[in-house]
Amino acid sequence: MGSRSPHRATRVLAVDHTAGVAPFRKKFEALAANPGIDLTVLAPDRWVENYRVVRATAGGQPGYRLLTGAVGWPGYENRGFFRSGLGPAIRSVRPDVLHLWEEPFSVITFQALSLAAIWAPKAKAIFFSFDNLSAGFRYSYRPSWLYARIERFAHRRCAAGTAVSEEVVQVLRAKGFRKPLEVIPHGIDLGEYSDVAQGTSDAPARRAPAEDVRGRLGLEPPVVGFVGRLLPQKGVDLLLRAVALLPSPRPSILILGDGPARGALEGVAADLGFGSSIRFLSGVQHDAVRGFMAAIDVLVLPSRTTPKWKEQFGRVLVEGMAAGCVVVGSSSGAIPEVVGDAGLIFPEDDVEGLAQALRRALGEPGLGEALRVRGRKRVRAYYTWEAIASRITDFYARLLAA
């Protein structure tokens, strides 16, 4: 970008099919707080996220502009495409950086790169990837051959990439992508958890609202919990069977979420004799989830890898650490990377391994408090929107300087 004035703010156009979801725009608010960034975000005017229709309204946002366009196949993140809005956005912004918060094999990526070649040929284009499965340009969804062609095109045209985890970086390198890559994880607003994990930022007290929430639910402490969609690959059956291996008095269980596996899980809970010591809660809005996390002492993500699925990140683990829970996760996908030294990891699909981790988390003197402290420190260092925005801004600067 030799023609760019060193004193002008960097013009960034971010294209994100999830930007209509208000919590997902937090990263853009943090990024726009940097005075060196002139940010415009393009979102679908209508999208389907987690089976719910989300509508975005163009207009003023804190520090950046939000544009919208009509999309075809809303909700199909790789097959969806802009029917309007994308070309005019590129043409009006003329970005220095075109950050596509889309997979390198998505149709939106193909559209954006093709239009940028006409309207912003000097823009540094960047993709974003969650994909930790498609080794060798083979995809678990159809048409695989089309996605392979689009991704190879994106690898040629993009100046760099961003990835949600180091595991995704390894997949991209194995495909031959040799340009710059930066890990940009999911983030949270740590301040939203101040009423859940009370105390100092590095040593949260364990936790004033907990007794109130447990009382309403009729659960005796300690409480082991899961938060997320109830799907076979999430491994909630492993959690139930692992708790059944613990000595009496066994902890209570809180399952927060819904999905096609709920009926089977309720059957497993009945067979194991949990009775009133387990609660299944569904229909809880996202903003209310952290309040229920106050009741959970040990939050478990027992995901299991399948031929078509592997845990890509595990955002709930970050939320659990922010809420002051001890987090326990399986070895599936990016979970060990997300947890680091701030939680316990067990081999996926290993019921006894999970039971042993629960024994340690609940019974080993001093371990629970040490992990809670490490968890808050880890969130503050890596997973706040401010930390993520700083990482993105530095990456843009290095890319433009190069």
Secondary structure as UniProt FT lines:
FT   TURN            2..3
FT   TURN            6..7
FT   STRAND          10..15
FT   TURN            17..20
FT   HELIX           22..25
FT   HELIX           26..32
FT   TURN            35..36
FT   STRAND          37..44
FT   STRAND          46..49
FT   TURN            50..51
FT   STRAND          52..55
FT   STRAND          59..61
FT   TURN            62..63
FT   STRAND          64..69
FT   STRAND          71..72
FT   TURN            74..75
FT   TURN            77..79
FT   STRAND          81..82
FT   HELIX           86..93
FT   STRAND          97..100
FT   TURN            104..105
FT   HELIX           107..119
FT   TURN            121..122
FT   STRAND          124..129
FT   HELIX           135..137
FT   HELIX           144..157
FT   STRAND          160..163
FT   HELIX           166..174
FT   TURN            175..176
FT   STRAND          181..183
FT   HELIX           190..193
FT   TURN            194..196
FT   TURN            208..209
FT   HELIX           210..217
FT   STRAND          223..227
FT   HELIX           232..234
FT   HELIX           236..244
FT   STRAND          252..256
FT   TURN            260..261
FT   HELIX           262..271
FT   TURN            272..273
FT   HELIX           275..277
FT   STRAND          278..281
FT   HELIX           286..293
FT   TURN            294..295
FT   STRAND          298..301
FT   TURN            307..308
FT   HELIX           315..322
FT   TURN            323..324
FT   STRAND          326..330
FT   TURN            333..334
FT   HELIX           335..339
FT   TURN            340..341
FT   STRAND          343..346
FT   TURN            348..349
FT   HELIX           351..363
FT   TURN            365..366
FT   HELIX           367..378
FT   HELIX           379..383
FT   HELIX           385..401
//
